[in-house]
């Protein structure tokens, strides 16, 4: 097959790559605009060069009539190299060009890349030209135009080292910042941070900046401050930042992808959404300017929106806690409302409340709840490019809150309680036995289940537990009892799509801070873009292919905030400080996981195993209590509550000596035994 020889012969994707490649912009910026890592952007450019029969990008630009007398943007600025920014904290580590370029598009454009405009260009390995050069005639600087923010109360703030600062930590180095937005790069383990600068000493001695966030592409970083304002940085712009009063304006989202960049604001009245939205955009290094606007019914949920894969569209919820919610698909460039869903009707007088939006191949999933009706959840599938009425997956269907679809939309995994007994009150003991049920192909019922597995793991991680290729999901299962922490006998495993293969993930290196040592709170988040990468606890990253662990070594004892570790897209994980309060309940009761066909409906019968010389049956859940008898391996026992104990501790108890169960055997009677030596019968 003959290769195309002119740009007009290229397909749509290659033509878009060509149009970017012939411009005098750095490779990193091309990657940002394409929404891909820098190496992938370079590969696509080389593919276009091969199809057009030219040697490299310089020849491509020459053939397009682009002046190439200046150094090739591919050779500079070397974004992140040497971190040559004045007044940044001293002696940041240096990185090789290869290591920096492997970090991904936004990894390059961010933080170190924020200073790209200020960095000098470097040669690409060839001696610099010694030929004559012309010195351009100085021209008077024009008066800068007044920014057009669409009438929004946005104020221009200072730039790098005035209103925000950046820093890089080498792999494993202590991170001593108490606040900021950070990202860790899988290829190097380096961490880059950006934080806003206080203009006045904080009264409490701690920074007033909280709730750092970023969006697709990682180009924009924003945070709120106790002074009643919020602040925004475009990391491709070192000259300025922006702020606004949080009582008048809400930043809905800000991000960039291959076909769109948008900073979306909603006007507020008395801190409530009005539905009036403005979409701002900015070329790299330029001020924000109005791109489009749109108006929806009033909004009051503050729910995160969902970007289309190419970044050209956005899906938003409208509605309030008193009015019916509705979905709207917006074209960012024009503000056109592409389509809107039907309003989600109340049930028994209870107004539906949005829960989340999940991206799937070719579409997305909307989930809402009727919280006053026993927390009943429903969901509906929608398509990006077709009418929602005909593509709503036969209308709303019930779903468990933990239920998550595989990326290909073919399998639904949900956590269900096998047994749950609460002692009363948030801090009271809780006996919770989970299982994961999987429904395949929209059958409407469980195809198979895994007893003693959990995907509702700790600290408010909302990431989808499925791997990027839909080949399995990550679940918490029972692990060996740590010698000094027998109550923390948990680890994680990848369970295959059919449930017949359970591959355990090695535990990460032990952390120094007590909070991060709890295996039950590791909070895995598989990468949506790379099947081999799994983030844990927002601060650690495991590579399944290489077996390597990377850890962001923060010195804060409080831990990171509740930010999706993959919020910025491929090429890096992100986390934020300070924390916003940690969530989660007492750990579940887990035995060795067991696969069963159909729904999970066990009779709570167990078999004694792995003791060698038998299992002590005792009068209480501790080795200090009196032994009753010894139960040999292979004996079947059944769960039986000890009514003398408090509610939430009658069937199972988790203490300093691990998990204990209250059981009865026809041959050996009743007593307490260590769960470490019991399997599902």
VENVEN-V204125 format. One line per field, one symbol per residue. ss: DSSP state (A for helix, B for strand, O for the rest). A space follows every 10 residues. Layout:
# VENVEN-V204125
ss: ???
This chain:
# VENVEN-V204125
ss: OOOOOOAAAO OAAAAAAAAA AOOOOOAAAA AAAAOOOAAA AAAAAAAAAA AAOOOOAAAA AAAOOOOOOO OOAAAOOOOO AAAOOOOOOO OOOOOOAAAA AOOOAAAAAO OOAAAAAAOO OOOOOOOOOO OOOOOOOOOO OOOOOOOOOO OOOBBBBOOB OOOBBBBBBO OOOOBOOOOB BBBBOOOOOO BBBBBBOOOO OOOOOOOOBB BBBBOOOOOB BBBBBOOOBB BBBBOOOOOO BBBBBOOOBB BBBBBBBOOB BBBBBBBBBO OBBBBBBBBB BOOOOOOOBB BBBBBOOOBO OOOOOBBOOO OOBBBBBBBO OOOOOBBBBB BOOOOBBBBB OOOOOOBOOB OOBBBBBBBB OOBBBBBBBB OOOOOBBBBB BBBOOOOOOO OOOOOOBBOO OOOBBOOOOO BBBBBBBBBB BBOOOOOOOB BBBBBBBBBB OOOOOOOBBB BOOBOOOOOO OOOOOBOOOO OBBBBBBBOO OBOOBAAAOB BBBBBBOOOO OBBBBOOOOO OOOOAAAOAA AOOBBBOOOO OOBBBBOOOB BBBOOOOOBB BOOBOOOOOO OOOOOOOOOO OOBBBBBOOO OOOOOOOOOO OOOBBBBOOO OOOOBBBBOO OOOOBBBBOO OOOOOOBBBB BOOOOBBBBO OOOOOOOOOO OBBBBOOBBB BBBBBOOOBB BBBBAAABBB O
